[in-house]
Amino acid sequence: MHLPAMRESEAYLLGAILTTNKIYYDIHDKLNAADFFVHDHQEIYRVIEKRMLAEKRADVLTVTQDLEKDHPGNGYAGTVAGLLDYVDSVEMVDDHLANVVEAAKRRRILALLESAPQEIEHGANGTAEWLISELAAIAHDENAIRAQRVDAPMGTLMDELKEMMKGRRPTFISTGYSCLDKQIIGLGRKTYSIIGARPSMGKTAFATNLACNVAIRHNGRVLVYSVEMAHEEILRRAIASEGSVPLQPLRRGIGLTPHWSAIGAAAERIAGAELYINDNPRCTPGHIELELRKYRAQGIVFDFVIVDHIQKMTAEKQVRAQYRGRREEMAYISNRLAGIAKAYDVHLCALSQLNRKAPQNDRGDHRPRLDHLKETGDIEQDADLVLLLHRPEYYKPNDPELFGKAEIIVAKQRNGPVGRLLFSWQEEYCRFDEIDDRYNGGDNDGMF
């Protein structure tokens, strides 16, 4: 197969940067090394990028020296010097940049279509959605940085404030828990949050509680992406929580008669809410963005989006090939989710595992911390808000004072304080309830 390539445009861009380093800063947000077809061009661009990030000059001599140091004996001197022959002037940078980026996208599309027949033949349900999301990821310009004057966003902000004065579409969405709302001022729009916990702490239950609170009690529109759990199980948990019905009869189908009235009432409330569930196990950031775009085109605008959970997500196949290891892939996923929250004016909350073998803290009480987030770093940095769940009875099951108690730890908040909130955990109903609407800030040990 003859792959699309713009070798002369690649050489022109590299030669132009070597001639005038300022050009790198004009185009670096729209271009990366993988966009070059010629391998030598990829290596040259990586060296230029490294020097620019270190605030060092990149010219024929310095770039050649760095290349010879990294790849001794490859004879890069002639290749680098020859790039200047392609540059008569630097006036055509935008045209050549468009050529290189478009050719790179076409190569990725061809590679995707080449693998598509096997995916379609052997793939599980959702193959069509997978293919569409992969194409959307290729079309998505993940590196673009677009500054704008403040007059336009200021006008938007003033319009939002006027709407809030009239009591319409508030900037923040209530969680349904007054103590939590007081401290985080609700779930902010254009905001990316993380709910983290170790296994069996109740992450999915808490997220389901939030989804029902927003959709049923506050008339919000909620979209849940359940990568791990089928939608039927999500609905069972929602009925258990909403109707105070034990979960086990709902799972086994035995002993339902005494609860049937409560089940019917809860099911009716849930069915009447603007609650959407997508349980596609092959969910990617591109798939989420594509679906939100599709709904918006139909006039359906969401307030709250939940992803359960982030470690089960993968990047789009063609994007994944660019990253070295799972940590880089997770950084891409987290960054895309944060961008989706802003682009679609939603609060996007991703559930995250904590490391199973995280050490005890200084108190020896297993209370989680930010650095316990699995594959942490980029996830924590991207998030505007991080909530951690802690149930001490899990570690001390024989202590009656801890039974049914839980903490919601506000571990990070860009625009407010951190601290801890006391909740109750009713396991049979998969429900968290606030015990006290007062906030226990700082690192107070007086909770339990």
URRA-V817732 format. One record per residue. N is the residue number from 1. RES is the residue in one small letter. OMEGA is omega in whole degrees, 0 to 359 (none if undefined). BURIAL is b if it has 16 or more other ideal C-beta (glycine too) atoms within 10 Angstrom, else e. Layout:
<<N	RES	OMEGA	BURIAL> <N	RES	OMEGA	BURIAL>>
//
This chain:
<<1	m	178	e> <2	h	184	e> <3	l	178	e> <4	p	179	e> <5	a	177	b> <6	m	186	b> <7	r	182	e> <8	e	177	e> <9	s	176	b> <10	e	180	b> <11	a	179	b> <12	y	182	b> <13	l	180	b> <14	l	178	b> <15	g	180	b> <16	a	179	b> <17	i	179	b> <18	l	178	b> <19	t	183	b> <20	t	185	e> <21	n	181	b> <22	k	181	e> <23	i	179	b> <24	y	183	b> <25	y	178	e> <26	d	188	e> <27	i	189	b> <28	h	181	b> <29	d	181	e> <30	k	190	b> <31	l	169	b> <32	n	188	b> <33	a	182	e> <34	a	179	e> <35	d	178	b> <36	f	180	b> <37	f	182	b> <38	v	185	e> <39	h	179	e> <40	d	179	b> <41	h	176	b> <42	q	182	e> <43	e	179	b> <44	i	180	b> <45	y	178	b> <46	r	179	b> <47	v	177	b> <48	i	181	b> <49	e	179	b> <50	k	180	e> <51	r	180	b> <52	m	180	b> <53	l	177	e> <54	a	180	e> <55	e	176	e> <56	k	180	e> <57	r	176	e> <58	a	175	b> <59	d	184	e> <60	v	184	b> <61	l	185	e> <62	t	179	b> <63	v	178	b> <64	t	179	b> <65	q	179	e> <66	d	179	b> <67	l	180	b> <68	e	178	e> <69	k	181	e> <70	d	183	e> <71	h	185	e> <72	p	176	e> <73	g	182	e> <74	n	175	e> <75	g	181	e> <76	y	188	b> <77	a	181	e> <78	g	181	e> <79	t	182	b> <80	v	180	b> <81	a	181	e> <82	g	180	e> <83	l	181	b> <84	l	181	e> <85	d	182	e> <86	y	188	b> <87	v	172	b> <88	d	175	e> <89	s	181	e> <90	v	183	e> <91	e	187	e> <92	m	184	e> <93	v	183	b> <94	d	180	e> <95	d	180	e> <96	h	176	b> <97	l	179	b> <98	a	178	e> <99	n	183	b> <100	v	182	b> <101	v	180	b> <102	e	178	e> <103	a	179	b> <104	a	178	b> <105	k	180	b> <106	r	177	e> <107	r	180	b> <108	r	178	b> <109	i	179	b> <110	l	178	e> <111	a	178	b> <112	l	181	b> <113	l	178	e> <114	e	180	e> <115	s	185	e> <116	a	181	b> <117	p	180	e> <118	q	178	e> <119	e	182	b> <120	i	182	e> <121	e	187	e> <122	h	184	e> <123	g	178	e> <124	a	176	e> <125	n	180	e> <126	g	182	b> <127	t	180	e> <128	a	178	e> <129	e	178	b> <130	w	182	b> <131	l	180	b> <132	i	181	e> <133	s	177	b> <134	e	178	b> <135	l	179	b> <136	a	179	b> <137	a	178	b> <138	i	180	b> <139	a	183	e> <140	h	179	b> <141	d	188	e> <142	e	183	e> <143	n	188	e> <144	a	174	e> <145	i	186	e> <146	r	176	e> <147	a	176	e> <148	q	176	e> <149	r	187	e> <150	v	184	e> <151	d	181	e> <152	a	178	e> <153	p	177	e> <154	m	176	e> <155	g	178	e> <156	t	180	e> <157	l	180	e> <158	m	176	e> <159	d	179	e> <160	e	180	b> <161	l	177	e> <162	k	178	e> <163	e	179	e> <164	m	178	e> <165	m	179	e> <166	k	179	e> <167	g	181	e> <168	r	174	e> <169	r	181	e> <170	p	179	e> <171	t	182	b> <172	f	183	e> <173	i	181	b> <174	s	176	b> <175	t	187	b> <176	g	177	b> <177	y	187	b> <178	s	181	e> <179	c	179	b> <180	l	178	b> <181	d	182	b> <182	k	186	e> <183	q	179	b> <184	i	181	b> <185	i	179	e> <186	g	181	b> <187	l	184	b> <188	g	174	b> <189	r	183	b> <190	k	187	e> <191	t	181	b> <192	y	181	b> <193	s	178	b> <194	i	167	b> <195	i	184	b> <196	g	176	b> <197	a	173	b> <198	r	179	b> <199	p	176	e> <200	s	177	e> <201	m	178	b> <202	g	179	b> <203	k	183	b> <204	t	178	b> <205	a	181	b> <206	f	178	b> <207	a	178	b> <208	t	175	b> <209	n	179	b> <210	l	181	b> <211	a	180	b> <212	c	178	b> <213	n	182	b> <214	v	186	b> <215	a	186	b> <216	i	187	b> <217	r	183	e> <218	h	172	b> <219	n	176	e> <220	g	177	b> <221	r	190	b> <222	v	176	b> <223	l	182	b> <224	v	172	b> <225	y	181	b> <226	s	184	b> <227	v	188	b> <228	e	190	e> <229	m	179	b> <230	a	184	e> <231	h	179	e> <232	e	180	e> <233	e	176	b> <234	i	181	b> <235	l	176	b> <236	r	180	b> <237	r	179	b> <238	a	178	b> <239	i	179	b> <240	a	182	b> <241	s	183	b> <242	e	185	b> <243	g	186	b> <244	s	179	e> <245	v	178	b> <246	p	185	b> <247	l	187	b> <248	q	175	e> <249	p	178	b> <250	l	178	b> <251	r	187	e> <252	r	184	e> <253	g	180	e> <254	i	178	e> <255	g	181	e> <256	l	188	e> <257	t	182	e> <258	p	185	e> <259	h	191	b> <260	w	179	e> <261	s	179	e> <262	a	179	e> <263	i	181	b> <264	g	180	e> <265	a	180	e> <266	a	180	b> <267	a	180	b> <268	e	179	e> <269	r	182	b> <270	i	181	b> <271	a	180	e> <272	g	181	e> <273	a	177	b> <274	e	183	b> <275	l	182	b> <276	y	179	b> <277	i	174	b> <278	n	182	b> <279	d	176	b> <280	n	183	b> <281	p	181	e> <282	r	184	b> <283	c	176	b> <284	t	175	b> <285	p	178	b> <286	g	179	b> <287	h	179	b> <288	i	181	b> <289	e	179	b> <290	l	182	b> <291	e	178	b> <292	l	178	b> <293	r	180	e> <294	k	179	e> <295	y	181	b> <296	r	178	e> <297	a	178	e> <298	q	180	e> <299	g	179	e> <300	i	184	e> <301	v	183	e> <302	f	175	b> <303	d	191	b> <304	f	178	b> <305	v	181	b> <306	i	175	b> <307	v	183	b> <308	d	354	b> <309	h	193	b> <310	i	181	b> <311	q	177	b> <312	k	180	b> <313	m	173	b> <314	t	171	b> <315	a	176	b> <316	e	189	b> <317	k	183	b> <318	q	176	b> <319	v	183	b> <320	r	182	b> <321	a	182	e> <322	q	188	e> <323	y	180	e> <324	r	176	e> <325	g	185	e> <326	r	182	e> <327	r	178	e> <328	e	178	e> <329	e	179	b> <330	m	178	b> <331	a	177	b> <332	y	182	b> <333	i	182	b> <334	s	180	b> <335	n	178	b> <336	r	180	b> <337	l	177	b> <338	a	178	b> <339	g	179	b> <340	i	179	b> <341	a	181	b> <342	k	185	e> <343	a	185	e> <344	y	172	b> <345	d	180	b> <346	v	165	b> <347	h	180	b> <348	l	182	b> <349	c	178	b> <350	a	175	b> <351	l	183	b> <352	s	173	b> <353	q	167	b> <354	l	180	b> <355	n	182	e> <356	r	186	e> <357	k	177	e> <358	a	182	e> <359	p	174	e> <360	q	176	e> <361	n	185	e> <362	d	180	e> <363	r	184	e> <364	g	186	e> <365	d	177	e> <366	h	180	b> <367	r	185	b> <368	p	178	b> <369	r	180	e> <370	l	184	b> <371	d	174	e> <372	h	178	b> <373	l	180	b> <374	k	183	b> <375	e	187	b> <376	t	182	b> <377	g	182	e> <378	d	179	b> <379	i	182	b> <380	e	181	b> <381	q	182	e> <382	d	189	b> <383	a	172	b> <384	d	184	b> <385	l	176	b> <386	v	174	b> <387	l	178	b> <388	l	180	b> <389	l	179	b> <390	h	175	b> <391	r	185	b> <392	p	180	b> <393	e	179	b> <394	y	182	b> <395	y	178	e> <396	k	186	e> <397	p	182	e> <398	n	179	e> <399	d	185	e> <400	p	181	e> <401	e	181	e> <402	l	186	b> <403	f	175	e> <404	g	181	e> <405	k	181	b> <406	a	173	b> <407	e	165	b> <408	i	185	b> <409	i	173	b> <410	v	188	b> <411	a	178	b> <412	k	175	b> <413	q	184	b> <414	r	189	e> <415	n	181	e> <416	g	185	e> <417	p	172	e> <418	v	180	e> <419	g	187	b> <420	r	179	b> <421	l	181	b> <422	l	179	b> <423	f	168	b> <424	s	179	e> <425	w	178	b> <426	q	189	b> <427	e	185	e> <428	e	179	e> <429	y	183	b> <430	c	187	b> <431	r	170	b> <432	f	175	b> <433	d	177	e> <434	e	179	b> <435	i	184	e> <436	d	182	e> <437	d	175	e> <438	r	185	e> <439	y	178	b> <440	n	189	b> <441	g	176	e> <442	g	184	e> <443	d	185	e> <444	n	181	e> <445	d	190	e> <446	g	183	e> <447	m	171	e> <448	f	none	e>>
//
